[in-house]
Amino acid sequence: MEEVLAGACSPSLPLFNTMIKFCCGRRKFLFNRAFDIYKKMLKYDDAKPTLETYALLFSTLLGKFNRLNVSYVYLHAVRLLARQMKASGVIPDTFVLNMIIKAYSTCLEVDEAIRVFREMGLYGCEPNAFTYCYMIRGLCEKGRVNQGLGFYKEKRMKGLVPKGSTCMILICSLAMECRFEDATEVAFDSLGNSMSPDLLTYKTLLEEMCKDGRGNDAFELLEGFRKRDSFMNEKTYNTLLNGLHFLSRE
């Protein structure tokens, strides 16, 4: 790599992309080297970065989004890379756009995520299940639960099945806003797709109902969940039941 970067051979797009792929596969040690190669590519007319190049670089950047405070640091690089890709005339695909949306959503820059989502049609791309999951999660974590629910409904209308973790975030967010009918609908929709909410999700929904003075409804709903959820064991059921009994006595 050092010899190539020093100009030991003619610029070659396959060679540069191969080196970037090698560096991206070793994120911890050669992360910066991948971008050195990318900058080198920008100088050659016959070895300009392609969609493959950008996909590799975005994937590497997203690999750094493991903690929120660190994510904000790398979001600037994602934004800059997206601008350069657009300026160079490279047309992104759904995979690349999803990574950009995920970056914005992770950092709660949801308006930017929505902007990229709305631009997908301009590139001939269709949002997939991952696209909607990133949007729903980001909007709920930002506190814009109604918009998150809107994306959830749009996703279901298209026949796309949401991830279980996305449903759980949406259920909890709706419950915290006392939107129990919507939360229950999402919960049963999740069960209908063989995805069982976890204990925390059930606990949040049922206990928020109880705190809102709808204890009887919470007990009935628990029994409904027990009948529909083949994965709910006795320990989970008893934990939830005891929690409702405790709240009903307060």
RODO-2510 file (C-alpha; in nm, 4 decimals, decimal comma):
residues 250
     n   res          X          Y          Z
     1     m     0,0000     0,0000     0,0000
     2     e     0,2771     0,2406     0,0843
     3     e     0,4383     0,1829    -0,2554
     4     v     0,1111     0,2353    -0,4392
     5     l     0,0369     0,5558    -0,2488
     6     a     0,3899     0,6761    -0,3258
     7     g     0,3182     0,6383    -0,6975
     8     a     0,5030     0,3115    -0,7683
     9     c     0,2402     0,2048    -1,0237
    10     s    -0,0287     0,3516    -1,2428
    11     p    -0,3573     0,4424    -1,0717
    12     s    -0,6090     0,1616    -1,0912
    13     l    -0,9659     0,1680    -0,9649
    14     p    -0,9783    -0,2077    -0,8851
    15     l    -0,6463    -0,1806    -0,7011
    16     f    -0,7551     0,1194    -0,4929
    17     n    -1,0891    -0,0407    -0,4047
    18     t    -0,9120    -0,3621    -0,3079
    19     m    -0,6809    -0,1721    -0,0746
    20     i    -0,9726     0,0149     0,0825
    21     k    -1,1560    -0,3136     0,1333
    22     f    -0,8477    -0,4558     0,3029
    23     c    -0,8218    -0,1533     0,5326
    24     c    -1,1938    -0,1549     0,6141
    25     g    -1,1706    -0,5193     0,7137
    26     r    -0,9225    -0,4139     0,9806
    27     r    -1,1090    -0,1081     1,1106
    28     k    -0,9194    -0,0669     1,4330
    29     f    -0,5742    -0,0487     1,2780
    30     l    -0,6122     0,0832     0,9216
    31     f    -0,9209     0,3059     0,9475
    32     n    -0,7363     0,6275     0,8597
    33     r    -0,5390     0,4562     0,5823
    34     a    -0,8618     0,3765     0,3980
    35     f    -0,9391     0,7477     0,3778
    36     d    -0,5844     0,8273     0,2668
    37     i    -0,6424     0,5965    -0,0282
    38     y    -0,9814     0,7566    -0,0950
    39     k    -0,8223     1,1043    -0,1060
    40     k    -0,5611     0,9704    -0,3476
    41     m    -0,8370     0,8388    -0,5753
    42     l    -0,9951     1,1837    -0,5992
    43     k    -0,6856     1,3100    -0,7797
    44     y    -0,7156     1,0676    -1,0739
    45     d    -0,9749     1,0948    -1,3483
    46     d    -0,9523     0,7254    -1,4342
    47     a    -0,9636     0,6017    -1,0743
    48     k    -1,2399     0,8094    -0,9184
    49     p    -1,4277     0,6575    -0,6224
    50     t    -1,7255     0,4431    -0,7200
    51     l    -2,0365     0,3314    -0,5343
    52     e    -1,8352     0,0350    -0,4057
    53     t    -1,5772     0,2751    -0,2626
    54     y    -1,8357     0,4820    -0,0810
    55     a    -2,0191     0,1731     0,0481
    56     l    -1,6972     0,0454     0,2044
    57     l    -1,6166     0,3809     0,3649
    58     f    -1,9675     0,4376     0,5017
    59     s    -1,9699     0,0856     0,6434
    60     t    -1,6397     0,1517     0,8170
    61     l    -1,7659     0,4790     0,9636
    62     l    -2,0864     0,3164     1,0902
    63     g    -1,8713     0,0567     1,2633
    64     k    -1,7510     0,3410     1,4859
    65     f    -2,1054     0,4305     1,5980
    66     n    -2,0922     0,2120     1,9095
    67     r    -2,1343     0,4908     2,1660
    68     l    -2,3462     0,8027     2,1301
    69     n    -2,0715     1,0504     2,2205
    70     v    -1,8361     0,8841     1,9706
    71     s    -2,1072     0,8728     1,7053
    72     y    -2,1342     1,2513     1,7021
    73     v    -1,7634     1,2738     1,6255
    74     y    -1,7934     1,0522     1,3182
    75     l    -2,1241     1,2002     1,1996
    76     h    -1,9342     1,4930     1,0515
    77     a    -1,7318     1,2488     0,8404
    78     v    -2,0518     1,0771     0,7227
    79     r    -2,2041     1,4104     0,6262
    80     l    -1,8907     1,5196     0,4396
    81     l    -1,8581     1,1878     0,2574
    82     a    -2,2243     1,2029     0,1523
    83     r    -2,1719     1,5500     0,0073
    84     q    -1,8624     1,4396    -0,1818
    85     m    -2,0438     1,1376    -0,3205
    86     k    -2,3293     1,3559    -0,4396
    87     a    -2,0935     1,6161    -0,5891
    88     s    -1,8997     1,3495    -0,7786
    89     g    -2,2152     1,2240    -0,9491
    90     v    -2,2107     0,8772    -0,7916
    91     i    -2,5698     0,7537    -0,7589
    92     p    -2,6253     0,5821    -0,4223
    93     d    -2,8269     0,2651    -0,3758
    94     t    -3,0599     0,1710    -0,0899
    95     f    -2,7767     0,0065     0,1035
    96     v    -2,5676     0,3245     0,1106
    97     l    -2,8637     0,5531     0,1802
    98     n    -2,9654     0,3280     0,4685
    99     m    -2,6240     0,3722     0,6260
   100     i    -2,6549     0,7509     0,6004
   101     i    -3,0053     0,7397     0,7497
   102     k    -2,8823     0,5127     1,0284
   103     a    -2,6001     0,7548     1,1108
   104     y    -2,8362     1,0520     1,1358
   105     s    -3,0954     0,8554     1,3338
   106     t    -2,8359     0,7234     1,5785
   107     c    -2,7272     1,0797     1,6496
   108     l    -3,0938     1,1897     1,6711
   109     e    -3,0524     1,4174     1,3694
   110     v    -3,3944     1,2969     1,2605
   111     d    -3,4756     1,5867     1,0268
   112     e    -3,1648     1,5020     0,8266
   113     a    -3,2669     1,1352     0,8281
   114     i    -3,6115     1,2294     0,6970
   115     r    -3,4528     1,4428     0,4254
   116     v    -3,2433     1,1503     0,3007
   117     f    -3,5486     0,9230     0,3250
   118     r    -3,7494     1,1600     0,1054
   119     e    -3,4659     1,1792    -0,1483
   120     m    -3,4532     0,8024    -0,2008
   121     g    -3,7020     0,8185    -0,4873
   122     l    -3,4835     1,0693    -0,6708
   123     y    -3,2180     0,7984    -0,6989
   124     g    -3,4649     0,5279    -0,7981
   125     c    -3,4341     0,3608    -0,4570
   126     e    -3,7082     0,2080    -0,2466
   127     p    -3,6919     0,2095     0,1342
   128     n    -3,6765    -0,1411     0,2795
   129     a    -3,7415    -0,2855     0,6258
   130     f    -3,4062    -0,1599     0,7545
   131     t    -3,4800     0,1944     0,6349
   132     y    -3,8034     0,2092     0,8313
   133     c    -3,6463     0,0550     1,1410
   134     y    -3,3785     0,3244     1,1510
   135     m    -3,6407     0,5967     1,1044
   136     i    -3,8778     0,4613     1,3703
   137     r    -3,6017     0,4118     1,6262
   138     g    -3,4551     0,7577     1,5747
   139     l    -3,7900     0,9354     1,5898
   140     c    -3,8983     0,7522     1,9062
   141     e    -3,5684     0,8217     2,0799
   142     k    -3,6037     1,1877     1,9790
   143     g    -3,9491     1,1984     2,1366
   144     r    -4,1340     1,2320     1,8062
   145     v    -4,3385     0,9205     1,8682
   146     n    -4,6329     1,0123     1,6461
   147     q    -4,4043     1,0388     1,3444
   148     g    -4,2417     0,7102     1,4413
   149     l    -4,5833     0,5452     1,4476
   150     g    -4,6575     0,6966     1,1076
   151     f    -4,3485     0,5350     0,9587
   152     y    -4,4451     0,2071     1,1276
   153     k    -4,7896     0,2127     0,9675
   154     e    -4,6429     0,3023     0,6289
   155     k    -4,4023     0,0130     0,6613
   156     r    -4,6799    -0,2334     0,7451
   157     m    -4,8932    -0,1083     0,4545
   158     k    -4,6071    -0,2071     0,2263
   159     g    -4,6021    -0,5546     0,3781
   160     l    -4,2653    -0,5052     0,5409
   161     v    -4,2122    -0,6823     0,8738
   162     p    -4,0408    -0,4723     1,1433
   163     k    -3,7627    -0,6003     1,3649
   164     g    -3,8641    -0,7057     1,7127
   165     s    -3,6372    -0,4476     1,8761
   166     t    -3,7992    -0,1687     1,6743
   167     c    -4,1460    -0,2781     1,7831
   168     m    -4,0363    -0,2836     2,1459
   169     i    -3,9025     0,0712     2,1291
   170     l    -4,2239     0,1900     1,9662
   171     i    -4,4472     0,0078     2,2165
   172     c    -4,2601     0,1553     2,5133
   173     s    -4,2593     0,5040     2,3615
   174     l    -4,6337     0,4923     2,2960
   175     a    -4,7028     0,3572     2,6450
   176     m    -4,5024     0,6374     2,8056
   177     e    -4,7293     0,8828     2,6228
   178     c    -5,0410     0,6949     2,7430
   179     r    -5,1276     0,5898     2,3890
   180     f    -5,2254     0,2452     2,5064
   181     e    -5,4502     0,1458     2,2155
   182     d    -5,1729     0,2166     1,9650
   183     a    -4,9152     0,0410     2,1831
   184     t    -5,1417    -0,2642     2,2188
   185     e    -5,2028    -0,2750     1,8449
   186     v    -4,8294    -0,2759     1,7751
   187     a    -4,7749    -0,5429     2,0412
   188     f    -5,0330    -0,7786     1,8916
   189     d    -4,9029    -0,7065     1,5415
   190     s    -4,5586    -0,8071     1,6667
   191     l    -4,6972    -1,1304     1,8105
   192     g    -4,8751    -1,1959     1,4819
   193     n    -4,5355    -1,1922     1,3153
   194     s    -4,3902    -1,4408     1,5664
   195     m    -4,1960    -1,1725     1,7537
   196     s    -4,2462    -1,1752     2,1283
   197     p    -4,1929    -0,8495     2,3217
   198     d    -3,9473    -0,8822     2,6079
   199     l    -4,0268    -0,8507     2,9773
   200     l    -3,9360    -0,4816     2,9921
   201     t    -4,1705    -0,3973     2,7038
   202     y    -4,4633    -0,5820     2,8583
   203     k    -4,3838    -0,4335     3,1990
   204     t    -4,3719    -0,0778     3,0616
   205     l    -4,7043    -0,1057     2,8791
   206     l    -4,8974    -0,2813     3,1557
   207     e    -4,7627    -0,0752     3,4433
   208     e    -4,8173     0,2554     3,2620
   209     m    -5,1798     0,1498     3,2074
   210     c    -5,2127     0,0695     3,5763
   211     k    -5,0632     0,4058     3,6779
   212     d    -5,3120     0,5780     3,4459
   213     g    -5,6024     0,4242     3,6360
   214     r    -5,6653     0,1456     3,3879
   215     g    -5,5663    -0,1412     3,6125
   216     n    -5,8529    -0,3703     3,5098
   217     d    -5,7658    -0,3204     3,1431
   218     a    -5,4024    -0,4028     3,2222
   219     f    -5,4984    -0,7323     3,3884
   220     e    -5,7193    -0,8260     3,0909
   221     l    -5,4456    -0,7331     2,8465
   222     l    -5,1937    -0,9468     3,0324
   223     e    -5,4236    -1,2468     2,9930
   224     g    -5,4577    -1,1642     2,6238
   225     f    -5,0819    -1,1543     2,5838
   226     r    -5,0499    -1,4844     2,7680
   227     k    -5,2879    -1,6528     2,5239
   228     r    -5,1212    -1,5086     2,2129
   229     d    -4,7564    -1,5251     2,3155
   230     s    -4,6371    -1,8842     2,2937
   231     f    -4,2935    -1,7747     2,4228
   232     m    -4,4218    -1,6231     2,7475
   233     n    -4,3201    -1,8596     3,0273
   234     e    -4,4631    -1,8828     3,3777
   235     k    -4,1807    -1,6803     3,5285
   236     t    -4,2451    -1,3848     3,2954
   237     y    -4,6206    -1,4066     3,3482
   238     n    -4,5927    -1,4213     3,7268
   239     t    -4,3467    -1,1309     3,7322
   240     l    -4,5883    -0,9155     3,5345
   241     l    -4,8890    -1,0281     3,7356
   242     n    -4,7178    -0,9557     4,0678
   243     g    -4,6137    -0,6142     3,9418
   244     l    -4,9742    -0,5279     3,8534
   245     h    -5,1011    -0,6517     4,1900
   246     f    -4,8440    -0,4355     4,3675
   247     l    -4,9434    -0,1233     4,1714
   248     s    -5,3138    -0,1885     4,2172
   249     r    -5,2659    -0,1859     4,5973
   250     e    -5,0877     0,1499     4,6017
***
